[in-house]
């Protein structure tokens, strides 16, 4: 065949992607092994029944046709209301654009703010799609590592040191995946000062905002930031709708107006009956309180179960759907540890290094399992950590 474009072939460079342990575990589970899967952030429960019924009703009512490119008006209004709650800034429907999931909202932000050759800063640890999203925009980027000893809070001076003449944007995620860190107001104020001083965009991924375990602070609410903050949001985590692919970007209305053209040549609008079910879920907050309470309880149960485990330190783990454990005192190579844990105890976790060097020496635990399974996994981790010997373990699946 003819040669593919460098644009598409450069999005994900060849080689390891950090998910090898997860996919090996998944294949083994599908083959019949009794594997506890704590390696992926997908709910272990179904979408709330009220949302499902709203979708069935919309399908039967004949909502099968094309929709407005930025989203049906009622959906955008509901998204604007949630953005007001999330960011603390009054938001109108013309300041949001609906996308198929939060990832497309991030893609839209990068396409809107960056030209080929521009530079961005990514605060790590980060979600795996962040670097490829910038590559897809033809942008260069620098990873700025947070420190485990700081609870993975970003330091403004480290971000400032990474600035380049063509830097146009900074990307953050709070509550954070993978660490569970919730960025403090002080941390966010430091980043906001850099953005104002250097006239930068701030991409703020806030898809876990309802799972923060306390007050959520959005950088959009800080002085002078509403005009330069692009907030990525989604119904996947907050409303239990990962497979429904409903997200949105909150941005200045002038930018949203331009982004409608991006939807024209990519999504061509969202599915009508799914949009209407999403409206019902947003307007009635189906599942939101229950899902937040469930993850708060699971986090407390798991952390209590591993408390006092020798040579294992909890880092971050304040919100979101994950716990981050520092196992570097046992095994600095967290990938080796994850492989050995899978082979010895049949528990799948993610090596922290999959999310950037800042998380090296850590493992990420997904809380997307019932409490009794999390307790069993914690018991297996205690047993494994007590007997682990690097010389005896193997990376082979």
ROSE-41396 format. One record per residue (C-alpha): x, y negated, z; residue in three letters. Coordinates in steps of 0.2 Angstrom, whole numbers, padded with zeros to 4 digits, always signed. Layout:
# residues N
XYZala/...
END
This chain:
# residues 397
+0000+0000+0000unk/+0006-0018-0001unk/+0015-0025+0013unk/+0004-0032+0028unk/+0006-0050+0033unk/+0019-0054+0046unk/+0005-0063+0055unk/-0004-0046+0059unk/+0011-0035+0061unk/+0019-0047+0073unk/+0004-0047+0086unk/+0010-0032+0095unk/+0028-0027+0092unk/+0032-0009+0090unk/+0037+0001+0105unk/+0030+0004+0123unk/+0015-0006+0128unk/+0016-0002+0147unk/+0000+0009+0147unk/+0008+0026+0144unk/+0004+0032+0162unk/-0014+0027+0160unk/-0017+0035+0143unk/-0007+0051+0148unk/-0019+0052+0164unk/-0034+0049+0154unk/-0030+0063+0141unk/-0026+0075+0155unk/-0043+0071+0164unk/-0052+0073+0147unk/-0043+0090+0146unk/-0050+0096+0162unk/-0038+0090+0176unk/-0045+0083+0192unk/-0037+0066+0190unk/-0041+0051+0201unk/-0041+0036+0189unk/-0035+0020+0198unk/-0027+0013+0182unk/-0040+0003+0173unk/-0052-0011+0178unk/-0069-0005+0172unk/-0083-0003+0184unk/-0088+0015+0189unk/-0106+0009+0190unk/-0118+0005+0176unk/-0125-0012+0171unk/-0139-0018+0183unk/-0155-0010+0177unk/-0164-0027+0176unk/-0151-0032+0162unk/-0153-0016+0153unk/-0172-0018+0153unk/-0171-0036+0147unk/-0161-0029+0132unk/-0173-0016+0128unk/-0187-0028+0129unk/-0178-0040+0117unk/-0174-0026+0105unk/-0193-0021+0104unk/-0198-0039+0102unk/-0188-0040+0086unk/-0173-0050+0090unk/-0162-0042+0077unk/-0157-0056+0066unk/-0143-0069+0064unk/-0140-0082+0078unk/-0133-0099+0080unk/-0114-0099+0078unk/-0110-0106+0095unk/-0123-0095+0104unk/-0142-0097+0105unk/-0147-0113+0114unk/-0154-0104+0130unk/-0138-0094+0131unk/-0127-0109+0130unk/-0137-0118+0143unk/-0136-0103+0155unk/-0117-0103+0152unk/-0116-0121+0156unk/-0125-0119+0172unk/-0113-0105+0177unk/-0098-0115+0172unk/-0104-0129+0183unk/-0105-0117+0198unk/-0088-0109+0193unk/-0078-0125+0190unk/-0087-0137+0201unk/-0088-0149+0186unk/-0106-0153+0179unk/-0106-0145+0162unk/-0118-0147+0147unk/-0122-0134+0134unk/-0112-0143+0121unk/-0096-0140+0132unk/-0097-0121+0130unk/-0096-0109+0115unk/-0101-0091+0117unk/-0089-0078+0112unk/-0089-0058+0111unk/-0080-0056+0128unk/-0067-0066+0137unk/-0053-0061+0126unk/-0061-0070+0111unk/-0063-0085+0122unk/-0044-0085+0125unk/-0041-0082+0107unk/-0052-0097+0103unk/-0042-0108+0115unk/-0025-0103+0108unk/-0031-0106+0090unk/-0039-0123+0095unk/-0024-0130+0105unk/-0008-0122+0096unk/-0001-0124+0079unk/+0012-0112+0072unk/+0029-0115+0081unk/+0021-0124+0096unk/+0026-0117+0113unk/+0016-0111+0128unk/+0020-0106+0146unk/+0012-0090+0153unk/+0012-0088+0172unk/+0016-0070+0176unk/+0011-0057+0181unk/-0001-0058+0167unk/-0015-0048+0158unk/-0008-0037+0144unk/-0017-0047+0130unk/-0009-0064+0134unk/+0007-0063+0124unk/-0001-0055+0109unk/-0014-0069+0109unk/+0000-0082+0107unk/+0009-0072+0094unk/-0008-0072+0084unk/-0008-0091+0084unk/+0010-0091+0078unk/+0015-0099+0094unk/+0031-0096+0105unk/+0030-0093+0123unk/+0040-0092+0139unk/+0035-0081+0154unk/+0037-0089+0171unk/+0038-0076+0185unk/+0030-0079+0201unk/+0038-0071+0217unk/+0031-0057+0227unk/+0037-0065+0243unk/+0026-0080+0239unk/+0011-0069+0237unk/+0012-0072+0218unk/+0008-0090+0220unk/+0015-0100+0206unk/+0029-0113+0209unk/+0026-0129+0200unk/+0045-0132+0199unk/+0048-0116+0190unk/+0034-0120+0177unk/+0042-0138+0174unk/+0059-0130+0171unk/+0052-0120+0157unk/+0045-0135+0147unk/+0051-0137+0130unk/+0049-0152+0117unk/+0035-0142+0109unk/+0026-0136+0124unk/+0007-0138+0122unk/-0001-0127+0135unk/+0000-0117+0151unk/-0010-0101+0154unk/-0015-0096+0171unk/-0027-0083+0178unk/-0035-0084+0196unk/-0040-0073+0204unk/-0026-0064+0196unk/-0026-0048+0186unk/-0015-0038+0191unk/-0010-0045+0208unk/-0027-0050+0216unk/-0018-0066+0221unk/-0030-0081+0222unk/-0021-0097+0218unk/-0021-0110+0231unk/-0027-0128+0229unk/-0009-0133+0232unk/-0002-0122+0218unk/-0016-0128+0206unk/-0012-0146+0210unk/+0006-0144+0206unk/+0001-0136+0189unk/-0011-0150+0186unk/+0002-0163+0189unk/+0013-0156+0176unk/-0001-0155+0163unk/-0006-0173+0166unk/+0012-0179+0166unk/+0016-0170+0149unk/-0001-0171+0141unk/-0003-0152+0141unk/-0018-0141+0139unk/-0021-0129+0153unk/-0029-0112+0149unk/-0038-0106+0165unk/-0044-0088+0164unk/-0057-0087+0178unk/-0066-0071+0174unk/-0064-0064+0192unk/-0071-0080+0200unk/-0085-0072+0208unk/-0074-0059+0216unk/-0062-0070+0225unk/-0066-0066+0242unk/-0069-0084+0247unk/-0070-0102+0239unk/-0065-0102+0221unk/-0055-0117+0216unk/-0055-0121+0197unk/-0041-0133+0191unk/-0054-0141+0180unk/-0061-0149+0196unk/-0045-0158+0199unk/-0042-0176+0195unk/-0039-0179+0176unk/-0041-0161+0172unk/-0058-0158+0165unk/-0052-0166+0148unk/-0038-0154+0146unk/-0043-0138+0154unk/-0050-0124+0144unk/-0059-0111+0155unk/-0061-0093+0149unk/-0075-0084+0157unk/-0085-0068+0154unk/-0100-0058+0161unk/-0089-0042+0161unk/-0084-0042+0179unk/-0096-0054+0188unk/-0112-0046+0180unk/-0106-0028+0177unk/-0107-0030+0158unk/-0089-0024+0152unk/-0096-0016+0136unk/-0108-0029+0131unk/-0095-0041+0126unk/-0102-0058+0132unk/-0090-0072+0136unk/-0088-0090+0133unk/-0075-0105+0133unk/-0078-0121+0142unk/-0070-0136+0134unk/-0072-0154+0130unk/-0087-0155+0118unk/-0076-0162+0104unk/-0066-0147+0104unk/-0081-0135+0105unk/-0088-0144+0090unk/-0072-0139+0080unk/-0072-0121+0087unk/-0089-0118+0079unk/-0079-0116+0063unk/-0069-0103+0071unk/-0084-0093+0075unk/-0090-0096+0057unk/-0075-0086+0050unk/-0073-0073+0064unk/-0089-0068+0074unk/-0102-0076+0064unk/-0112-0077+0080unk/-0117-0065+0094unk/-0130-0051+0093unk/-0147-0058+0096unk/-0155-0045+0108unk/-0139-0044+0118unk/-0138-0063+0120unk/-0156-0063+0127unk/-0152-0050+0139unk/-0137-0060+0145unk/-0148-0075+0147unk/-0159-0065+0159unk/-0144-0059+0168unk/-0137-0076+0170unk/-0153-0085+0175unk/-0157-0072+0188unk/-0139-0067+0194unk/-0143-0049+0191unk/-0130-0039+0201unk/-0118-0053+0205unk/-0120-0053+0224unk/-0120-0034+0225unk/-0105-0032+0214unk/-0095-0045+0224unk/-0099-0037+0240unk/-0095-0020+0233unk/-0077-0025+0229unk/-0074-0034+0245unk/-0079-0019+0254unk/-0068-0008+0244unk/-0053-0019+0245unk/-0055-0019+0264unk/-0057+0000+0265unk/-0042+0003+0254unk/-0030-0009+0263unk/-0035-0003+0280unk/-0031+0015+0274unk/-0014+0010+0268unk/-0010-0002+0283unk/+0006+0003+0292unk/+0013+0014+0278unk/+0031+0014+0279unk/+0041+0005+0265unk/+0025-0001+0256unk/+0020-0019+0257unk/+0004-0027+0251unk/+0006-0042+0240unk/-0008-0053+0234unk/-0023-0043+0234unk/-0035-0057+0240unk/-0048-0055+0226unk/-0052-0048+0210unk/-0054-0029+0207unk/-0036-0024+0211unk/-0023-0021+0225unk/-0005-0023+0222unk/+0007-0013+0232unk/+0026-0016+0233unk/+0034+0001+0233unk/+0052-0005+0228unk/+0059+0000+0245unk/+0054+0018+0240unk/+0058+0017+0222unk/+0063+0001+0212unk/+0058+0009+0196unk/+0039+0008+0197unk/+0036+0017+0181unk/+0045+0032+0188unk/+0035+0031+0204unk/+0019+0030+0194unk/+0023+0045+0183unk/+0029+0055+0199unk/+0013+0050+0208unk/+0002+0056+0194unk/+0011+0073+0192unk/+0012+0077+0211unk/-0004+0070+0217unk/-0015+0068+0201unk/-0018+0050+0205unk/-0016+0037+0190unk/-0010+0020+0194unk/-0002+0006+0184unk/+0016+0002+0185unk/+0018-0017+0189unk/+0031-0020+0176unk/+0017-0017+0163unk/+0011-0034+0168unk/+0028-0043+0167unk/+0045-0042+0177unk/+0037-0052+0191unk/+0028-0036+0196unk/+0042-0024+0194unk/+0044-0013+0209unk/+0025-0013+0212unk/+0010-0002+0207unk/-0007-0009+0203unk/-0022+0000+0211unk/-0039-0002+0203unk/-0054-0003+0215unk/-0066+0004+0202unk/-0070+0020+0212unk/-0082+0023+0226unk/-0075+0021+0244unk/-0073+0040+0247unk/-0062+0042+0232unk/-0051+0027+0236unk/-0049+0034+0254unk/-0043+0051+0246unk/-0031+0041+0234unk/-0024+0032+0249unk/-0022+0048+0259unk/-0012+0056+0244unk/-0002+0040+0242unk/+0003+0041+0261unk/+0008+0059+0258unk/+0018+0056+0242unk/+0027+0041+0249unk/+0032+0050+0264unk/+0040+0065+0254unk/+0046+0056+0238unk/+0063+0058+0233unk/+0069+0050+0217unk/+0081+0064+0212unk/+0067+0077+0213unk/+0054+0067+0202unk/+0052+0066+0184unk/+0044+0054+0172unk/+0038+0068+0161unk/+0019+0070+0160unk/
END
